[in-house]
């Protein structure tokens, strides 16, 4: 079964390669824009964010994080994003908004990483890696695939719906929704990584380097 899903995903990537390139490009541009925007912060904004970061780092070792709360918040944010992508795929104007949504996701990621690096240098690089890498190993591929599926279905609504009867449209909708449901499993796994793996790695970095 797993091999079957893997083959289906590989075939989907091959058939929609240009869309994957487009979606990845929007995400990368967002990351770059977010990183560059850190340089545009005013002195007051940078100071406020720096104080928040220092407070978070200072309490990281002494405070037991409520992992359940982190999981709930992470799942809420991620499901909201993938749910919005699913909904936009059902509209004929969904493509540009899906691309904008992925740009915003990249911008947020780039800004967070950029600020950590600017505020803490080499230590910030390690902190950004331990905080952001574990969940995004699963989250970003999931969102990219969801974006491509949403765009594909949106385009199909414009070009292909007249070629099939209503039963065909329902089957396409069902396959589309089922694919998004499978990606939601990846979103759940990313939420648990964010809640349990990232804090543990961040504690190791903070303890070892003595922030």
C-alpha positions as a Markdown table, in Angstrom:
| # | Residue | x | y | z |
|---|---|---|---|---|
| 1 | Unk | 0.0 | 0.0 | 0.0 |
| 2 | Unk | 2.8 | 2.4 | 1.0 |
| 3 | Unk | 4.6 | 1.5 | -2.2 |
| 4 | Unk | 1.5 | 2.2 | -4.2 |
| 5 | Unk | 1.1 | 5.7 | -2.7 |
| 6 | Unk | 4.8 | 6.3 | -3.3 |
| 7 | Unk | 4.4 | 5.4 | -7.0 |
| 8 | Unk | 1.3 | 7.6 | -7.3 |
| 9 | Unk | 3.1 | 10.5 | -5.8 |
| 10 | Unk | 6.1 | 10.1 | -8.1 |
| 11 | Unk | 3.8 | 9.9 | -11.2 |
| 12 | Unk | 2.0 | 13.0 | -10.0 |
| 13 | Unk | 5.3 | 14.9 | -9.6 |
| 14 | Unk | 6.4 | 13.9 | -13.0 |
| 15 | Unk | 3.1 | 14.8 | -14.6 |
| 16 | Unk | 2.9 | 18.2 | -12.9 |
| 17 | Unk | 6.6 | 19.1 | -12.7 |
| 18 | Unk | 6.2 | 22.6 | -13.9 |
| 19 | Unk | 3.6 | 23.2 | -11.2 |
| 20 | Unk | 5.9 | 21.9 | -8.5 |
| 21 | Unk | 8.6 | 24.2 | -9.8 |
| 22 | Unk | 6.2 | 27.2 | -9.7 |
| 23 | Unk | 5.0 | 26.4 | -6.2 |
| 24 | Unk | 8.5 | 25.9 | -4.9 |
| 25 | Unk | 9.6 | 29.1 | -6.5 |
| 26 | Unk | 6.9 | 31.0 | -4.7 |
| 27 | Unk | 7.9 | 29.4 | -1.4 |
| 28 | Unk | 11.6 | 30.2 | -2.0 |
| 29 | Unk | 10.8 | 33.8 | -2.9 |
| 30 | Unk | 8.8 | 34.1 | 0.3 |
| 31 | Unk | 11.7 | 32.8 | 2.3 |
| 32 | Unk | 14.1 | 35.2 | 0.7 |
| 33 | Unk | 11.7 | 38.1 | 1.1 |
| 34 | Unk | 11.2 | 37.2 | 4.8 |
| 35 | Unk | 14.9 | 37.0 | 5.4 |
| 36 | Unk | 15.6 | 40.3 | 3.7 |
| 37 | Unk | 12.7 | 42.1 | 5.6 |
| 38 | Unk | 14.6 | 41.5 | 8.9 |
| 39 | Unk | 16.9 | 44.3 | 7.7 |
| 40 | Unk | 14.0 | 46.7 | 7.5 |
| 41 | Unk | 13.0 | 46.4 | 11.1 |
| 42 | Unk | 13.2 | 49.7 | 13.0 |
| 43 | Unk | 15.5 | 49.8 | 16.1 |
| 44 | Unk | 12.5 | 49.8 | 18.4 |
| 45 | Unk | 11.0 | 46.7 | 16.6 |
| 46 | Unk | 14.3 | 44.9 | 16.7 |
| 47 | Unk | 14.7 | 45.7 | 20.4 |
| 48 | Unk | 11.2 | 44.4 | 21.3 |
| 49 | Unk | 11.7 | 41.2 | 19.4 |
| 50 | Unk | 15.2 | 40.8 | 20.9 |
| 51 | Unk | 13.8 | 41.1 | 24.4 |
| 52 | Unk | 11.1 | 38.6 | 23.6 |
| 53 | Unk | 13.7 | 36.2 | 22.2 |
| 54 | Unk | 15.9 | 36.7 | 25.3 |
| 55 | Unk | 13.0 | 36.0 | 27.6 |
| 56 | Unk | 12.1 | 32.9 | 25.7 |
| 57 | Unk | 15.6 | 31.6 | 25.7 |
| 58 | Unk | 16.1 | 32.4 | 29.4 |
| 59 | Unk | 13.0 | 30.5 | 30.4 |
| 60 | Unk | 13.5 | 27.6 | 28.0 |
| 61 | Unk | 15.4 | 25.5 | 30.5 |
| 62 | Unk | 13.3 | 26.3 | 33.5 |
| 63 | Unk | 9.9 | 26.1 | 32.0 |
| 64 | Unk | 8.2 | 22.8 | 31.2 |
| 65 | Unk | 6.5 | 23.4 | 27.8 |
| 66 | Unk | 2.9 | 22.3 | 27.6 |
| 67 | Unk | 3.4 | 20.0 | 24.6 |
| 68 | Unk | -0.3 | 19.4 | 24.3 |
| 69 | Unk | -1.0 | 23.1 | 23.9 |
| 70 | Unk | 1.8 | 23.4 | 21.3 |
| 71 | Unk | 0.4 | 20.4 | 19.4 |
| 72 | Unk | -3.1 | 21.9 | 19.4 |
| 73 | Unk | -1.9 | 25.3 | 18.2 |
| 74 | Unk | 0.4 | 23.8 | 15.5 |
| 75 | Unk | -2.4 | 21.6 | 14.2 |
| 76 | Unk | -4.8 | 24.5 | 14.2 |
| 77 | Unk | -2.5 | 26.7 | 12.2 |
| 78 | Unk | -1.5 | 23.9 | 9.8 |
| 79 | Unk | -5.0 | 22.6 | 9.2 |
| 80 | Unk | -6.2 | 26.1 | 8.7 |
| 81 | Unk | -3.6 | 26.5 | 5.9 |
| 82 | Unk | -4.2 | 23.2 | 4.2 |
| 83 | Unk | -8.0 | 23.6 | 4.6 |
| 84 | Unk | -7.8 | 27.0 | 2.9 |
| 85 | Unk | -5.7 | 25.5 | 0.1 |
| 86 | Unk | -8.4 | 22.7 | -0.3 |
| 87 | Unk | -11.2 | 25.3 | -0.4 |
| 88 | Unk | -9.3 | 27.5 | -2.9 |
| 89 | Unk | -8.8 | 24.5 | -5.2 |
| 90 | Unk | -12.6 | 24.3 | -5.4 |
| 91 | Unk | -12.8 | 27.8 | -7.0 |
| 92 | Unk | -11.8 | 28.9 | -10.5 |
| 93 | Unk | -9.8 | 31.8 | -9.1 |
| 94 | Unk | -7.8 | 29.7 | -6.5 |
| 95 | Unk | -4.5 | 29.5 | -8.3 |
| 96 | Unk | -3.1 | 33.0 | -7.6 |
| 97 | Unk | -4.3 | 32.9 | -4.0 |
| 98 | Unk | -2.8 | 29.5 | -3.3 |
| 99 | Unk | 0.5 | 30.8 | -4.6 |
| 100 | Unk | 0.2 | 33.9 | -2.4 |
| 101 | Unk | -0.6 | 31.7 | 0.6 |
| 102 | Unk | 2.6 | 29.7 | 0.0 |
| 103 | Unk | 4.6 | 32.9 | -0.4 |
| 104 | Unk | 3.3 | 34.0 | 3.0 |
| 105 | Unk | 4.3 | 30.7 | 4.6 |
| 106 | Unk | 7.8 | 31.1 | 3.1 |
| 107 | Unk | 7.9 | 34.7 | 4.3 |
| 108 | Unk | 7.1 | 33.7 | 7.8 |
| 109 | Unk | 9.7 | 31.0 | 7.8 |
| 110 | Unk | 12.4 | 33.2 | 6.3 |
| 111 | Unk | 11.7 | 36.1 | 8.7 |
| 112 | Unk | 11.9 | 33.8 | 11.8 |
| 113 | Unk | 15.2 | 32.3 | 10.6 |
| 114 | Unk | 16.6 | 35.6 | 9.5 |
| 115 | Unk | 15.8 | 37.3 | 12.8 |
| 116 | Unk | 17.3 | 34.5 | 14.9 |
| 117 | Unk | 20.5 | 34.7 | 12.8 |
| 118 | Unk | 20.7 | 38.5 | 13.0 |
| 119 | Unk | 20.0 | 38.5 | 16.8 |
| 120 | Unk | 22.3 | 35.6 | 17.8 |
| 121 | Unk | 24.8 | 35.0 | 15.0 |
| 122 | Unk | 26.1 | 31.4 | 14.9 |
| 123 | Unk | 24.1 | 30.5 | 17.9 |
| 124 | Unk | 21.0 | 31.8 | 16.0 |
| 125 | Unk | 21.8 | 29.6 | 13.1 |
| 126 | Unk | 21.8 | 26.5 | 15.4 |
| 127 | Unk | 18.6 | 27.7 | 17.2 |
| 128 | Unk | 16.8 | 28.4 | 13.9 |
| 129 | Unk | 17.8 | 24.9 | 12.6 |
| 130 | Unk | 16.7 | 23.1 | 15.7 |
| 131 | Unk | 13.4 | 25.1 | 16.0 |
| 132 | Unk | 12.4 | 25.1 | 12.4 |
| 133 | Unk | 13.9 | 22.1 | 10.6 |
| 134 | Unk | 12.1 | 19.2 | 12.4 |
| 135 | Unk | 8.5 | 20.1 | 11.7 |
| 136 | Unk | 9.3 | 21.7 | 8.3 |
| 137 | Unk | 10.9 | 18.5 | 7.0 |
| 138 | Unk | 7.3 | 17.2 | 6.8 |
| 139 | Unk | 5.3 | 20.4 | 6.7 |
| 140 | Unk | 6.9 | 22.0 | 3.6 |
| 141 | Unk | 6.6 | 19.0 | 1.3 |
| 142 | Unk | 3.0 | 18.5 | 2.5 |
| 143 | Unk | 2.1 | 22.1 | 1.8 |
| 144 | Unk | 3.9 | 22.1 | -1.6 |
| 145 | Unk | 2.0 | 19.0 | -2.6 |
| 146 | Unk | -1.3 | 20.4 | -1.3 |
| 147 | Unk | -0.7 | 23.6 | -3.3 |
| 148 | Unk | -0.1 | 21.7 | -6.5 |
| 149 | Unk | -3.2 | 19.5 | -5.9 |
| 150 | Unk | -5.2 | 22.7 | -5.3 |
| 151 | Unk | -4.0 | 24.4 | -8.4 |
| 152 | Unk | -4.4 | 21.3 | -10.5 |
| 153 | Unk | -8.1 | 20.9 | -9.4 |
| 154 | Unk | -8.8 | 24.6 | -9.9 |
| 155 | Unk | -7.4 | 24.4 | -13.4 |
| 156 | Unk | -9.4 | 21.3 | -14.1 |
| 157 | Unk | -12.6 | 23.0 | -13.0 |
| 158 | Unk | -12.0 | 25.5 | -15.8 |
| 159 | Unk | -10.7 | 23.2 | -18.5 |
| 160 | Unk | -12.1 | 19.8 | -17.9 |
| 161 | Unk | -15.4 | 19.8 | -16.1 |
| 162 | Unk | -17.4 | 20.0 | -19.4 |
| 163 | Unk | -15.8 | 16.7 | -20.6 |
| 164 | Unk | -17.3 | 14.6 | -17.8 |
| 165 | Unk | -20.8 | 14.1 | -16.4 |
| 166 | Unk | -21.7 | 15.1 | -12.9 |
| 167 | Unk | -20.7 | 11.7 | -11.6 |
| 168 | Unk | -17.2 | 12.3 | -13.1 |
| 169 | Unk | -17.0 | 15.6 | -11.3 |
| 170 | Unk | -18.0 | 14.0 | -8.0 |
| 171 | Unk | -15.3 | 11.3 | -8.5 |
| 172 | Unk | -12.7 | 14.0 | -9.1 |
| 173 | Unk | -13.8 | 15.9 | -6.1 |
| 174 | Unk | -13.6 | 12.8 | -3.9 |
| 175 | Unk | -10.1 | 11.9 | -5.1 |
| 176 | Unk | -9.0 | 15.5 | -4.5 |
| 177 | Unk | -10.4 | 15.6 | -1.0 |
| 178 | Unk | -9.0 | 12.1 | -0.2 |
| 179 | Unk | -5.5 | 13.3 | -1.3 |
| 180 | Unk | -5.8 | 16.3 | 0.9 |
| 181 | Unk | -6.9 | 14.0 | 3.8 |
| 182 | Unk | -3.8 | 11.9 | 3.3 |
| 183 | Unk | -1.6 | 15.0 | 3.4 |
| 184 | Unk | -3.3 | 16.0 | 6.6 |
| 185 | Unk | -1.7 | 12.9 | 8.2 |
| 186 | Unk | 1.7 | 14.5 | 7.4 |
| 187 | Unk | 0.5 | 17.8 | 8.9 |
| 188 | Unk | -0.4 | 15.9 | 12.2 |
| 189 | Unk | 3.1 | 14.4 | 12.3 |
| 190 | Unk | 4.7 | 17.8 | 11.7 |
| 191 | Unk | 2.7 | 19.1 | 14.7 |
| 192 | Unk | 4.0 | 16.5 | 17.0 |
| 193 | Unk | 7.6 | 17.1 | 15.8 |
| 194 | Unk | 7.1 | 20.8 | 16.5 |
| 195 | Unk | 5.8 | 20.1 | 20.0 |
| 196 | Unk | 8.2 | 17.3 | 21.1 |
| 197 | Unk | 11.3 | 17.3 | 18.9 |
| 198 | Unk | 12.0 | 21.0 | 18.4 |
| 199 | Unk | 11.9 | 22.1 | 22.1 |
| 200 | Unk | 14.2 | 19.2 | 23.1 |
| 201 | Unk | 16.8 | 20.1 | 20.5 |
| 202 | Unk | 16.5 | 23.8 | 21.4 |
| 203 | Unk | 17.1 | 23.0 | 25.0 |
| 204 | Unk | 20.3 | 21.1 | 24.1 |
| 205 | Unk | 21.6 | 24.1 | 22.0 |
| 206 | Unk | 20.8 | 26.6 | 24.8 |
| 207 | Unk | 22.3 | 24.4 | 27.5 |
| 208 | Unk | 25.5 | 23.6 | 25.5 |
| 209 | Unk | 26.2 | 27.1 | 24.3 |
| 210 | Unk | 25.0 | 29.0 | 27.4 |
| 211 | Unk | 22.8 | 31.6 | 25.6 |
